[in-house]
Amino acid sequence: MSKLTVEALEQHHETNARRRLSVIHKDGSDSTGLNVTGPNLRRLSRPDHRLSVQYGYTGRRPSQVSRTSISGSVGPKHIGIPIKLQNTYRLEPLPKEKFDPSKVNTIMYNVLESYLDGEKYDPKMCSNLAQNLTDVIKNRVKELGFVRYKLICNVIIGENSAQGMRVASRCLWDASTDNFAQASYAKGEIYAVATVYATYFD
């Protein structure tokens, strides 16, 4: 048995390299020399480690790397980055963006009239109707373009039995920018009072 030396290892690796570089010519002869030229030598002597979109960094097919099936897209996932807006340092609205109670009063009265005209008072029906009217009125008021205003809408529906009723509210706000609008409707067996509070925030 030969001793394991550095010279024996180098000779072993050199013999294996010659075997890997062997090619078969067109005439059927086998050549084991190192003077192999052409694309075969390039393909065997310099493995391509360039990035491949289809096969990744190894340049090999997934079936050659692993038997496990690979699914999904190549590359990092697209992550949405939130947009940061610059502070305007505005402490009050522009004149054309200021809350206008007269326009809101008209909208509220038209909504109450269109939904309550001809309706009879029913406690369960009016409870659901009051919630729906608050959403309708608030969406209509938003369409007026009052920028940077927080809106609070309240609708009260009751039975009209010739009784007296008074609705009052008190708010803590900036009188120069904040405001409110109110509209009432009464016909037949039903009455309603709608109120919208608008507070400006910077």
ROPA-938731 format. One line per 2 residues: number of its first residue (from 1); for each residue x negated, y, z of N, C-alpha, C. Coordinates in steps of 0.001 Angstrom, whole numbers, plus 500000, padded with zeros to 6 digits. Example, Ala and Ser with C-alpha at 12.3 -4.5 7.8 and 13.67 -1.06 7.14 Angstrom:
! ROPA-938731
1) 486810 494310 507800 487700 495500 507800 486800 496700 507800 | 487150 497750 507080 486330 498940 507140 487100 500030 507870
END
This chain:
! ROPA-938731
1) 499138 498808 500000 500000 500000 500000 499104 501240 500000 | 499402 502179 499086 498586 503389 498966 498952 504366 500058
3) 497955 505140 500490 498185 506124 501525 498928 507324 500956 | 499792 507924 501818 500559 509110 501432 499681 510339 501599
5) 499217 510866 500464 498352 512042 500471 498987 513146 499649 | 498365 514312 499717 498870 515458 498940 498726 515184 497464
7) 497591 514545 497064 497387 514249 495642 498423 513266 495137 | 498808 512280 495969 499822 511307 495548 501184 511959 495382
9) 501521 512891 496280 502804 513589 496159 502853 514451 494912 | 501762 515181 494610 501736 516011 493415 501866 515163 492160
11) 501194 513994 492155 501277 513117 490988 502690 512561 490831 | 503345 512270 491987 504710 511749 491935 505670 512785 491361
13) 505556 514036 491808 506431 515103 491301 506162 515372 489832 | 504914 515314 489436 504577 515564 488024 505157 514471 487135
15) 505125 513223 487596 505697 512112 486817 507202 512268 486676 | 507879 512672 487758 509327 512874 487703 509691 514030 486792
17) 508893 515087 486794 509160 516225 485916 509055 515816 484461 | 508092 514957 484119 507952 514499 482743 509140 513649 482313
19) 509652 512853 483231 510811 512030 482904 512046 512895 482647 | 512234 513952 483464 513398 514817 483276 513334 515585 481970
21) 512132 515879 481489 511983 516674 480272 511970 515817 479013 | 512173 514533 479139 512170 513652 477955 513395 513919 477100
23) 513217 513929 475806 514288 514153 474837 514236 513060 473795 | 515311 512888 473079 515395 511906 472005 515451 512641 470686
25) 514515 512360 469784 514476 513006 468480 515512 512394 467556 | 515680 513026 466397 516659 512551 465423 516298 511168 464881
27) 514979 510848 464788 514579 509551 464254 514698 508436 465278 | 515154 508744 466509 515355 507713 467515 514166 507498 468414
29) 513008 508126 468162 511817 507934 468990 511951 508718 470282 | 511326 508165 471322 511396 508798 472638 510076 509506 472921
31) 510178 510769 473354 508981 511554 473647 509032 511996 475084 | 507921 511743 475785 507841 512134 477199 506821 513223 477425
33) 506354 513890 476385 505343 514936 476528 505938 516209 477075 | 505046 517096 477451 505480 518377 477991 505607 519446 476938
35) 505330 519099 475653 505396 520104 474597 506789 520146 473987 | 507828 520046 474811 509196 520115 474318 509529 521569 474079
37) 510080 521870 472929 510427 523245 472585 511904 523309 472242 | 512375 524526 472009 513765 524698 471601 514672 524972 472796
39) 515963 524992 472554 516908 525320 473637 516958 524289 474724 | 516538 522980 474404 516588 521962 475445 515632 522288 476581
41) 514399 522774 476227 513434 523118 477254 513920 524292 478093 | 514509 525298 477419 515015 526454 478157 516126 526042 479105
43) 516988 525154 478612 518130 524738 479421 517682 523928 480629 | 516586 523098 480458 516157 522233 481546 515176 522904 482490
45) 514343 523784 481951 513289 524371 482779 513752 525597 483537 | 514766 526327 482994 515221 527542 483649 516723 527473 483882
47) 517141 526978 485016 518583 526939 485281 519134 528360 485387 | 520337 528546 484860 520946 529872 484809 521737 530105 486089
49) 521249 531084 486883 521940 531413 488127 522683 532734 488022 | 522975 533162 486801 523702 534414 486660 525145 534250 487117
51) 525758 535366 487508 527134 535347 487976 528065 535040 486821 | 528891 534049 486999 529880 533685 486003 531263 533936 486558
53) 532092 534657 485813 533441 534954 486280 534248 533680 486426 | 533968 532708 485553 534749 531477 485570 534226 530481 486589
55) 532860 530368 486714 532292 529318 487548 531599 529840 488797 | 531503 531168 489011 530896 531706 490216 529391 531874 490075
57) 528662 531961 491198 527228 532218 491206 526416 531014 490755 | 526917 529800 490915 526134 528620 490570 526074 528384 489082
59) 527014 528962 488308 527038 528723 486874 527515 527339 486508 | 528012 526573 487475 528485 525217 487214 529988 525164 487364
61) 530593 524214 486730 532033 524042 486835 532414 523589 488242 | 533616 523946 488687 534034 523519 490023 534044 522009 490186
63) 534322 521259 489083 534353 519801 489179 532971 519224 489456 | 531893 519942 489044 530534 519484 489295 530067 519847 490705
65) 530672 520873 491278 530258 521304 492603 530987 520517 493682 | 532292 520393 493541 533078 519708 494555 534299 519103 493904
67) 534798 518046 494497 536008 517417 493991 537261 518138 494459 | 537100 519047 495394 538257 519775 495910 538718 520785 494877
69) 540020 520833 494639 540563 521774 493661 540465 523176 494219 | 540134 524126 493349 539962 525519 493730 541056 526320 493058
71) 541789 527067 493827 542856 527892 493285 542722 529296 493822 | 543413 530235 493166 543352 531620 493594 542533 532455 492646
73) 542572 533752 492834 541871 534683 491974 540442 534882 492450 | 539576 535239 491504 538171 535482 491822 537999 536935 492194
75) 537237 537215 493247 536956 538584 493642 537757 538978 494871 | 537430 540112 495483 538122 540543 496699 539550 540961 496402
77) 540397 540799 497419 541786 541206 497264 541888 542726 497282 | 542905 543212 496555 543123 544656 496514 543830 545079 497804
79) 543169 545903 498580 543710 546360 499849 544108 547821 499691 | 545378 548115 500019 545863 549481 499895 545245 550385 500941
81) 544694 551504 500528 544074 552465 501433 545061 553602 501662 | 545440 553878 502905 546397 554958 503159 545827 556311 502762
83) 546680 557137 502204 546279 558467 501757 546433 559457 502906 | 545381 560193 503190 545409 561194 504238 545643 562569 503618
85) 546675 563256 504102 547010 564579 503604 546354 565643 504483 | 545926 566697 503845 545274 567778 504579 546312 568597 505332
87) 545983 568996 506544 546886 569784 507364 547043 571185 506764 | 548305 571627 506646 548566 572955 506064 548528 574060 507116
89) 548572 573695 508404 548571 574673 509506 549724 575662 509392 | 550855 575198 508872 552050 576040 508767 552896 575848 510010
91) 553295 576950 510614 554109 576910 511823 555554 577281 511565 | 555891 577630 510346 557274 577959 510014 557524 577656 508548
93) 558762 577363 508175 559050 577003 506785 559034 578217 505868 | 558888 577933 504583 559006 578992 503594 560458 579466 503508
95) 560692 580672 503033 562080 581177 502981 563029 580283 502178 | 562544 579712 501062 563423 578873 500240 563618 577480 500839
97) 562797 577108 501817 562897 575794 502443 563579 575858 503814 | 564009 577002 504222 564622 577149 505537 566039 576584 505551
99) 566419 575994 506671 567731 575355 506803 568833 576400 506638 | 569802 576081 505753 570901 577004 505447 572206 576386 505945
101) 572771 576853 507051 573998 576251 507592 575199 576358 506648 | 575289 577417 505877 576461 577590 505002 576534 576483 503949
103) 575406 576111 503351 575403 575031 502360 575749 573687 503005 | 575255 573477 504213 575514 572215 504898 576973 572118 505320
105) 577577 573224 505733 578997 573221 506106 579870 572775 504938 | 579561 573279 503752 580339 572899 502570 580225 571406 502285
107) 579000 570883 502399 578796 569451 502137 579559 568607 503152 | 579476 568948 504421 580143 568160 505453 581662 568167 505279
109) 582235 569320 504992 583692 569381 504837 584147 568566 503615 | 583423 568644 502523 583791 567873 501339 583715 566367 501597
111) 582702 565939 502357 582572 564512 502671 583722 564057 503572 | 584037 564843 504599 585134 564473 505497 586462 564420 504759
113) 586679 565361 503892 587950 565389 503154 588075 564201 502201 | 586992 563855 501504 587053 562762 500530 587215 561398 501201
115) 586691 561230 502414 586767 559933 503091 587994 559792 503992 | 588512 560885 504521 589591 560806 505517 590957 561195 504973
117) 591019 561698 503790 592310 562116 503227 593215 560896 503027 | 594388 560926 503665 595353 559836 503539 595120 558671 504483
119) 594079 558711 505321 593792 557615 506242 594643 557762 507516 | 595012 556626 508108 595698 556589 509384 594723 556177 510479
121) 594996 556648 511684 594048 556399 512774 594121 554945 513214 | 592948 554325 513248 592781 552975 513781 591460 552965 514541
123) 591475 552621 515831 590240 552738 516634 589069 551961 516049 | 589298 550723 515648 588196 549913 515136 587713 550425 513791
125) 588633 550774 512920 588247 551274 511599 587522 552615 511706 | 587988 553490 512571 587376 554813 512710 585988 554731 513353
127) 585759 553722 514191 584431 553560 514787 583392 553254 513707 | 583719 552327 512813 582791 552011 511716 582699 553163 510719
129) 583821 553841 510484 583826 554942 509528 582966 556107 510007 | 582966 556370 511316 582142 557463 511852 580662 557191 511633
131) 580226 555938 511802 578823 555601 511567 578457 555753 510089 | 579356 555348 509200 579074 555481 507768 579030 556944 507344
133) 579895 557767 507924 579915 559182 507554 578640 559896 507986 | 578066 559508 509116 576807 560139 509538 575690 559869 508516
135) 575640 558640 507980 574619 558324 506970 574873 559078 505670 | 576132 559172 505260 576458 559862 504011 576113 561346 504114
137) 576504 561967 505200 576235 563403 505363 574742 563677 505444 | 574034 562859 506192 572583 563084 506337 571865 562944 505000
139) 572256 561962 504187 571626 561798 502870 571967 562952 501940 | 573175 563445 502013 573550 564597 501179 572767 565847 501580
141) 572566 566048 502869 571827 567227 503332 570357 567129 502932 | 569783 565920 502954 568387 565751 502541 568176 566153 501091
143) 569197 565970 500259 569084 566328 498848 568960 567834 498631 | 569268 568644 499642 569139 570095 499510 567685 570550 499559
145) 566778 569706 500005 565356 570041 499956 564835 570835 501135 | 565387 570585 502323 564861 571245 503524 563619 570481 503974
147) 562448 570957 503550 561192 570245 503778 560773 570373 505240 | 560263 569261 505784 559704 569202 507136 560750 569509 508203
149) 561972 569086 507962 563036 569213 508948 563478 567820 509388 | 563634 567645 510674 564244 566438 511208 565730 566695 511404
151) 566540 565788 510862 567987 565968 510866 568641 564963 511800 | 569588 565450 512593 570401 564610 513473 571858 564892 513156
153) 572601 563839 512823 574002 564008 512429 574898 563283 513423 | 576000 563925 513795 576965 563364 514733 578373 563585 514177
155) 579186 562521 514161 580554 562591 513657 581501 562017 514704 | 582529 562758 515042 583549 562332 516002 584877 562235 515261
157) 585556 561091 515370 586859 560880 514737 587856 560504 515838 | 589019 561143 515835 590041 560855 516853 591434 560924 516265
159) 592394 560584 517123 593803 560597 516705 594383 561992 516916 | 595037 562490 515906 595623 563825 515957 597049 563724 516508
161) 597188 564090 517792 598509 564034 518449 598885 565393 519014 | 598524 566467 518312 598819 567848 518721 598180 568186 520065
163) 597085 567537 520374 596388 567834 521614 595272 568839 521340 | 594762 569418 522379 593658 570342 522242 592322 569653 522551
165) 591268 570043 521800 589953 569427 521994 588869 570437 521664 | 587826 570443 522455 586710 571357 522233 585402 570564 522306
167) 584536 570725 521314 583242 570044 521247 582144 571088 521444 | 581257 570862 522414 580179 571806 522709 578865 571039 522823
169) 577744 571727 522543 576413 571137 522640 575415 572218 523020 | 574325 571783 523623 573262 572711 524022 571929 572086 523647
171) 571053 572877 522997 569765 572362 522507 568637 573281 522951 | 567459 572691 523115 566248 573430 523431 565359 573404 522199
173) 565245 574538 521491 564486 574575 520256 564010 575993 519954 | 563377 576151 518802 562900 577456 518344 563999 578093 517498
175) 564573 579156 517985 565713 579776 517307 565332 580383 515958 | 564032 580657 515730 563627 581270 514462 563537 580261 513320
177) 563395 578978 513639 563264 577956 512598 564351 576886 512681 | 564800 576537 513889 565788 575468 514055 567203 576033 514004
179) 568153 575153 513596 569533 575610 513468 570457 574409 513442 | 571756 574659 513307 572737 573591 513214 573888 574047 512324
181) 574685 573065 511888 575873 573335 511080 576980 572406 511550 | 578234 572921 511485 579370 572145 511987 580577 572354 511088
183) 581338 571262 510895 582553 571322 510086 583604 570423 510722 | 584845 570819 510629 585944 570040 511201 587009 569821 510138
185) 587740 568719 510317 588801 568345 509366 589940 567713 510156 | 591171 568092 509821 592345 567547 510486 593491 567491 509486
187) 594102 566311 509384 595229 566126 508488 595966 564845 508860 | 597286 564960 509005 598074 563780 509345 597768 563271 510742
189) 597458 561996 510848 597226 561364 512138 595753 561370 512573 | 594890 562002 511821 593462 561873 512090 592770 563232 512055
191) 591741 563387 512865 590904 564576 512830 589448 564133 512982 | 588518 564995 512575 587088 564676 512647 586288 565958 512802
193) 585194 565835 513550 584257 566943 513736 582857 566419 513440 | 582168 567064 512505 580814 566648 512106 579830 567768 512435
195) 578666 567373 512975 577638 568338 513351 576290 567827 512866 | 575488 568738 512305 574128 568417 511861 573167 569363 512568
197) 572190 568791 513265 571141 569563 513935 569850 569424 513107 | 569211 570557 512886 567973 570568 512070 566865 571213 512879
199) 565795 570468 513146 564632 570970 513873 563402 570889 512975 | 562667 571979 512906 561471 572057 512057 560266 571536 512822
201) 559421 570756 512123 558191 570251 512740 557018 570526 511795 | 555847 570892 512363 554669 571225 511552 553719 570062 511470
END
